[in-house]
Amino acid sequence: MDKRVKFDFEIEFTNGGGIQGQDFRLDIEADSISEKKLADYSGS
């Protein structure tokens, strides 16, 4: 993979907990990625 995106994310759990990721890096195949597909990768 020679493409990489960098993003922040926050996931809230139904039990009241949560997790955040900052400057998370993800290798992708295309020149861009949709917000939906990015959300699928991050687990939200």
C-alpha positions in Angstrom: 0.0 0.0 0.0 1.4 3.4 -0.9 -1.6 5.6 0.2 -2.2 6.5 3.8 -4.8 8.6 5.5 -4.5 10.1 9.0 -7.6 10.9 11.1 -9.0 11.3 14.6 -11.9 9.3 15.9 -14.1 8.8 18.9 -16.3 5.8 19.7 -18.9 5.8 22.5 -20.1 2.5 23.9 -23.6 1.8 25.0 -22.4 1.0 28.5 -21.1 4.6 28.9 -17.5 4.0 28.1 -15.6 5.2 25.1 -12.3 5.4 23.2 -10.5 8.0 21.2 -7.8 7.8 18.5 -5.7 10.7 17.5 -3.5 10.9 14.4 -4.6 7.3 13.6 -3.0 6.2 10.3 -4.6 3.8 7.8 -3.2 2.4 4.6 -5.7 2.5 1.7 -5.7 1.2 -1.9 -7.3 4.2 -3.7 -6.5 7.9 -3.8 -9.3 8.6 -1.3 -11.8 6.9 1.0 -15.4 7.7 1.8 -16.4 8.7 5.3 -18.6 5.6 5.5 -15.8 3.3 4.7 -13.4 5.1 7.1 -16.1 4.7 9.8 -16.3 1.0 9.0 -12.5 0.6 9.5 -12.5 2.5 12.8 -15.3 0.4 14.2 -18.0 3.1 14.6 
